[in-house]
Amino acid sequence: MYQQNQVQNQPTAAYWLSMIGGILGVLGALILIGFGALLGAVTFGFGFAVIGGLGIWILICSIVVIVASQRLKANPLEHSKWGAIILLFSIIGGWSILDFIGGILALVYKPILAGAPQQQYGPPPQQPYYGSPQQQATYALTRVCPQCGKVVQDNVKFCPNCGKQLN
């Protein structure tokens, strides 16, 4: 079983949208079941069969969405499986767009494993120079020959290319 701390980034948006959508689905389903029961008393059971049955179906789908979002939070590395379940039951439950968006976010979630290097945007940081100032200034100074344009070291007296005397 995967641990929650195996990823650096949690699928929080997918989790919360799915949870809120599932809770709203449960509340809406309970209202439908209650309304179906009242209507069933008047229509001799037919109203409960239609409205109450729809409420029971939405209740089952909403509970599955809530459980799947809990499993998504507990096992973020299995985001594809839980995201597909959330998406499927949000479609067949037909109650909340929040479930649908949460399922899509769970499917496109990219987990970053714990201990993996963080993604870096921009140029890499410069490594500091830890040498002494004397070591840092040991590069050879250069200059350009005024006659031929060749780059020569600063300590030469004559240009090795054209032979012009350098001051």
Residue pairs with C-beta under 8 A, 6 or more apart in sequence:
1 75
2 74
2 75
2 76
2 77
2 78
4 10
4 73
4 74
4 76
5 114
6 76
6 77
6 113
6 114
7 76
7 77
7 111
7 112
7 113
7 114
8 112
8 113
8 114
8 116
8 118
9 110
9 111
9 112
10 73
10 76
11 72
11 73
11 76
11 79
11 105
11 106
11 109
11 111
13 102
13 105
14 69
14 72
14 79
14 83
14 86
14 102
14 103
14 105
14 106
14 109
15 69
15 72
15 73
15 102
15 106
16 102
17 98
17 99
17 101
17 102
17 105
18 65
18 66
18 68
18 69
18 72
18 86
18 90
18 98
18 99
18 102
18 103
18 106
19 66
19 69
19 70
19 102
20 98
21 62
21 65
21 90
21 95
21 96
21 97
21 98
21 99
21 100
21 101
21 102
22 62
22 63
22 65
22 66
22 69
22 96
22 99
23 62
23 66
24 62
24 95
24 96
24 98
25 58
25 59
25 61
25 62
25 65
25 93
25 95
25 96
25 99
26 59
26 62
26 63
26 66
28 55
28 58
28 62
28 95
29 55
29 56
29 57
29 58
29 59
29 62
29 95
30 55
30 59
31 55
32 51
32 52
32 54
32 55
32 58
33 52
33 55
33 56
33 59
34 55
35 51
35 55
36 47
36 48
36 49
36 50
36 51
36 52
36 53
36 54
36 55
37 48
37 52
38 47
39 47
39 48
39 51
40 46
40 47
40 48
40 49
40 51
40 52
41 47
57 93
58 93
58 94
58 95
60 93
61 89
61 90
61 92
61 93
61 94
61 95
62 89
62 93
62 95
62 96
62 99
64 85
64 89
64 93
65 85
65 86
65 89
65 90
65 93
65 99
68 82
68 85
68 86
68 89
69 82
69 86
69 102
71 78
71 82
72 78
72 79
72 82
72 83
72 86
72 106
75 82
76 109
76 111
77 111
79 106
79 107
79 109
79 111
80 106
80 107
82 106
83 103
83 104
83 105
83 106
83 107
83 109
84 103
84 107
85 103
86 99
86 102
86 103
86 106
87 99
87 100
87 103
87 104
87 106
87 107
88 103
89 99
90 96
90 99
90 100
90 102
90 103
91 100
93 99
112 118
112 119
129 136
140 153
140 154
140 155
141 153
141 154
141 155
142 151
142 152
142 153
142 154
143 151
143 152
143 153
143 154
143 166
144 150
144 151
144 152
145 151
145 152
145 159
145 161
145 162
145 164
145 166
146 164
147 159
147 162
147 164
148 159
148 161
148 162
148 164
150 159
150 160
150 161
150 162
152 159
152 160
152 161
152 166
156 166
157 165
157 166
158 164
158 165
158 166
159 166
